[in-house]
Amino acid sequence: MKGLSILVIDVWMPMPDRDSASLRIVNLLSILRQMADKLTFGAGDPPSWRTSDKWQPSVQPLQDTSIELLEGHAAIEEHLEQQGKIYDLVILSRLSMASKYIQAVRQFAPQAAVVFDTTDLHFLRGFRGAKVTGKVNLMRSALLAKREELSIAQQADCTLVVSPVEKTILEEECPGIPVHVVSNIHTVYGSRQPF
């Protein structure tokens, strides 16, 4: 599969020592790096993953790889306009990034397969929060997220979810769309002691 050019866009630079989604995306990037000749990662909102001109220790390993890094929405948009035609695959991680970039990807990288990586179904989390708290505003937000999330899933060539339960829910909501499960990815270390 070498020869592929892949672009991954997420909300922020992953910090695998701080959250599960970051650990998942870092390990996914490691797998993709083995498959691709060119791998680019764009972080839409670069908040605190840099301190002045230095990277925080938790993201340093990503900078030290052959992955090209893009910081901020302006850099991602410019990169798509200038180099979108080189990508074979674009992965849009999380609802906010998929909503923001799916039209630009279709415009500037029309040849690329578009994968919507939900990270988790946003609307499902919202419904659960509304049920627990009883807050009407959370239910409204969840309903809006559901409409948007289902729309993105229908526009994408493929959608990734993290569990079989989410796969079933999405397939029931959008019959016929391709949905695949990519759960958390962990390195399995062997034991020195045999069983």
C-alpha positions as CSV (number, residue, x, y, z in Angstrom):
1,M,0.0,0.0,0.0
2,K,3.0,2.3,0.0
3,G,2.6,5.3,-2.2
4,L,-0.5,6.6,-0.3
5,S,-0.8,10.2,0.7
6,I,-2.9,10.7,3.8
7,L,-4.2,13.8,5.6
8,V,-5.6,13.5,9.1
9,I,-7.4,16.5,10.7
10,D,-8.3,16.6,14.4
11,V,-9.3,19.3,16.8
12,W,-6.0,19.5,18.6
13,M,-2.6,18.0,18.8
14,P,-3.0,14.6,20.6
15,M,-1.6,14.3,24.1
16,P,-1.6,10.5,24.7
17,D,-0.6,10.8,28.3
18,R,-3.8,12.8,29.0
19,D,-6.8,11.2,27.2
20,S,-7.9,8.1,25.5
21,A,-8.9,9.7,22.2
22,S,-5.3,11.1,21.9
23,L,-3.8,7.7,22.6
24,R,-6.0,6.2,19.9
25,I,-5.1,8.8,17.3
26,V,-1.4,8.6,18.0
27,N,-1.5,4.9,17.5
28,L,-3.6,5.2,14.4
29,L,-1.1,7.7,13.0
30,S,1.7,5.2,13.7
31,I,-0.2,2.6,11.7
32,L,-0.9,5.0,8.9
33,R,2.7,6.1,8.8
34,Q,3.7,2.5,7.9
35,M,1.2,2.6,5.0
36,A,1.8,6.0,3.6
37,D,4.6,7.7,1.8
38,K,3.2,11.1,2.9
39,L,1.3,11.6,6.2
40,T,0.1,15.0,7.3
41,F,-1.6,15.8,10.6
42,G,-3.5,19.0,11.0
43,A,-4.6,20.3,14.5
44,G,-7.4,22.8,14.0
45,D,-7.2,24.5,17.4
46,P,-3.6,24.7,18.7
47,P,-4.3,25.7,22.3
48,S,-1.8,24.7,24.9
49,W,0.2,22.1,23.1
50,R,3.0,24.5,22.6
51,T,4.7,26.6,25.1
52,S,6.4,29.5,23.3
53,D,8.5,27.8,20.6
54,K,8.7,24.4,22.3
55,W,6.4,21.4,22.1
56,Q,5.1,19.9,25.3
57,P,6.8,16.6,26.2
58,S,3.7,14.6,25.6
59,V,3.5,15.6,21.9
60,Q,7.3,15.7,21.2
61,P,7.3,12.1,19.8
62,L,4.8,13.1,17.1
63,Q,7.0,16.0,16.0
64,D,10.0,13.7,15.9
65,T,8.4,11.4,13.3
66,S,8.1,11.9,9.5
67,I,4.6,13.2,9.9
68,E,4.1,16.7,8.6
69,L,2.3,18.9,11.1
70,L,-0.1,21.7,10.4
71,E,-1.1,24.2,13.1
72,G,-4.4,26.0,13.1
73,H,-7.3,26.4,10.8
74,A,-5.6,28.9,8.4
75,A,-2.7,26.5,7.8
76,I,-5.0,23.6,7.2
77,E,-7.2,25.6,4.8
78,E,-4.2,26.9,2.9
79,H,-2.6,23.4,2.7
80,L,-5.9,21.9,1.4
81,E,-6.1,24.6,-1.3
82,Q,-2.5,24.2,-2.4
83,Q,-1.9,20.4,-1.9
84,G,-5.4,18.8,-1.7
85,K,-4.9,17.1,-5.0
86,I,-2.1,14.9,-3.7
87,Y,-4.1,13.1,-1.1
88,D,-5.6,9.6,-1.6
89,L,-7.3,9.6,1.9
90,V,-8.5,12.3,4.2
91,I,-9.6,11.4,7.8
92,L,-11.7,14.0,9.5
93,S,-11.6,13.3,13.2
94,R,-14.5,14.4,15.4
95,L,-17.8,16.1,14.5
96,S,-16.5,19.7,14.7
97,M,-13.6,19.1,12.3
98,A,-15.7,17.0,9.9
99,S,-18.3,19.7,9.8
100,K,-15.7,22.4,9.2
101,Y,-13.7,20.6,6.5
102,I,-15.8,18.1,4.6
103,Q,-16.8,20.6,1.9
104,A,-13.3,22.0,1.5
105,V,-11.9,18.4,1.2
106,R,-14.5,17.6,-1.5
107,Q,-13.6,20.8,-3.3
108,F,-9.8,20.7,-3.1
109,A,-9.2,16.9,-2.8
110,P,-12.1,15.5,-4.9
111,Q,-10.1,12.3,-5.7
112,A,-9.6,11.5,-2.0
113,A,-11.6,9.0,0.0
114,V,-13.1,10.8,3.0
115,V,-13.3,9.0,6.3
116,F,-15.3,10.5,9.2
117,D,-13.8,9.3,12.4
118,T,-16.4,10.1,15.0
119,T,-14.0,9.4,18.0
120,D,-17.3,8.7,19.7
121,L,-20.9,9.5,18.6
122,H,-21.3,13.0,19.9
123,F,-25.1,12.9,19.9
124,L,-25.1,9.7,21.9
125,R,-22.9,11.2,24.6
126,G,-25.2,14.3,24.6
127,F,-28.4,12.2,24.9
128,R,-26.8,10.3,27.8
129,G,-25.8,13.6,29.5
130,A,-29.3,15.0,29.1
131,K,-30.9,11.9,30.5
132,V,-28.6,11.9,33.6
133,T,-29.0,15.6,34.3
134,G,-32.5,16.3,33.0
135,K,-31.3,19.5,31.3
136,V,-33.4,20.5,28.3
137,N,-30.6,22.5,26.7
138,L,-28.4,19.4,26.6
139,M,-31.2,17.5,24.8
140,R,-31.5,20.3,22.3
141,S,-27.7,20.3,21.7
142,A,-27.8,16.5,21.3
143,L,-30.6,16.7,18.8
144,L,-28.6,19.3,16.7
145,A,-25.5,17.2,17.0
146,K,-27.4,14.1,15.8
147,R,-28.7,15.9,12.7
148,E,-25.2,17.2,11.9
149,E,-23.4,13.9,12.7
150,L,-25.8,11.8,10.6
151,S,-25.4,14.2,7.7
152,I,-21.6,14.0,7.8
153,A,-21.8,10.2,8.0
154,Q,-23.9,10.2,4.9
155,Q,-21.5,12.5,3.0
156,A,-18.4,10.6,4.0
157,D,-17.2,7.5,2.1
158,C,-16.8,5.7,5.4
159,T,-17.5,6.3,9.0
160,L,-15.4,5.0,12.0
161,V,-16.9,4.4,15.4
162,V,-15.3,3.1,18.6
163,S,-17.7,0.3,19.6
164,P,-20.1,-2.3,18.1
165,V,-22.9,-0.5,19.9
166,E,-22.2,2.8,18.1
167,K,-21.9,0.9,14.8
168,T,-25.4,-0.6,15.3
169,I,-26.9,2.8,16.3
170,L,-25.4,4.5,13.2
171,E,-26.4,1.7,10.8
172,E,-30.0,1.9,12.2
173,E,-30.0,5.7,11.8
174,C,-28.4,5.7,8.3
175,P,-29.1,2.4,6.6
176,G,-26.6,1.4,3.9
177,I,-23.7,3.7,4.9
178,P,-20.3,2.0,5.4
179,V,-19.5,1.9,9.2
180,H,-16.4,0.3,10.7
181,V,-15.3,-0.1,14.3
182,V,-11.8,1.1,15.2
183,S,-11.7,1.0,19.0
184,N,-8.9,2.2,21.2
185,I,-5.5,1.0,19.9
186,H,-3.0,-0.3,22.5
187,T,0.5,-1.8,22.2
188,V,0.4,-5.3,23.7
189,Y,3.6,-6.0,25.6
190,G,4.7,-9.6,26.1
191,S,5.5,-11.2,29.4
192,R,9.0,-12.3,30.4
193,Q,7.5,-15.2,32.4
194,P,5.7,-17.9,30.5
195,F,2.3,-19.0,31.7
